[in-house]
């Protein structure tokens, strides 16, 4: 699976009820905090941020809009 990078669009693979986030919600990687740890921003359709959370790569699924080369 391709590595997650800054500004990638990602989806949650699990619920985070304490944060009001559900599996499948889409966010943007806005900062790389450590290897495999990312600050992800979740925004509404008007661009207003409603949650920002540090997440591990195992909690995320990178979304792709173009073909991806797999190993």
C-alpha positions as CSV (number, residue, x, y, z in Angstrom):
1,X,0.0,0.0,0.0
2,X,1.4,3.5,-0.9
3,X,2.7,5.6,2.0
4,X,0.5,8.4,3.3
5,X,2.0,11.8,2.6
6,X,1.3,15.5,3.5
7,X,-1.9,16.8,1.9
8,X,-3.2,13.3,1.1
9,X,-7.0,12.7,1.4
10,X,-7.7,9.9,3.8
11,X,-10.7,8.1,5.4
12,X,-11.1,6.7,8.8
13,X,-11.1,2.9,9.2
14,X,-12.7,3.0,12.6
15,X,-15.2,5.1,14.6
16,X,-13.9,7.7,17.1
17,X,-17.1,8.4,19.0
18,X,-15.4,10.7,21.6
19,X,-14.5,13.0,18.7
20,X,-17.8,12.7,16.8
21,X,-16.1,10.9,13.9
22,X,-17.4,7.7,12.2
23,X,-15.6,5.1,10.1
24,X,-15.4,6.4,6.5
25,X,-15.3,10.1,7.3
26,X,-12.8,11.9,5.0
27,X,-10.1,14.3,6.0
28,X,-6.8,15.8,4.8
29,X,-3.4,15.2,6.2
30,X,-2.2,18.7,7.3
31,X,1.0,17.7,9.2
32,X,3.3,14.8,9.7
33,X,3.9,14.5,13.4
34,X,6.2,11.5,13.5
35,X,6.8,8.4,11.3
36,X,3.4,6.9,10.7
37,X,1.6,9.6,12.7
38,X,-0.4,12.4,11.0
39,X,-2.5,15.4,12.0
40,X,-5.7,15.0,10.0
41,X,-8.2,17.9,9.5
42,X,-11.9,17.1,9.0
43,X,-13.9,19.9,7.3
44,X,-17.5,20.3,6.2
45,X,-18.6,21.0,2.6
46,X,-18.2,24.7,3.3
47,X,-14.5,24.2,4.3
48,X,-15.1,24.8,8.0
49,X,-12.9,22.6,10.2
50,X,-15.0,20.6,12.7
51,X,-12.2,18.3,14.0
52,X,-8.4,18.0,13.9
53,X,-6.9,14.8,15.3
54,X,-3.5,13.0,15.5
55,X,-3.9,9.6,13.9
56,X,-1.7,6.6,13.1
57,X,-1.4,5.3,9.6
58,X,-3.1,2.1,10.7
59,X,-6.3,4.2,11.5
60,X,-6.4,5.7,8.0
61,X,-7.0,4.6,4.4
62,X,-5.4,6.8,1.7
63,X,-7.9,7.7,-1.0
64,X,-6.7,7.9,-4.6
65,X,-8.2,9.7,-7.6
66,X,-5.7,8.4,-10.2
67,X,-4.1,5.0,-10.9
68,X,-1.6,3.8,-8.3
69,X,1.4,1.5,-8.8
70,X,1.3,-1.4,-6.4
71,X,4.5,-3.3,-5.4
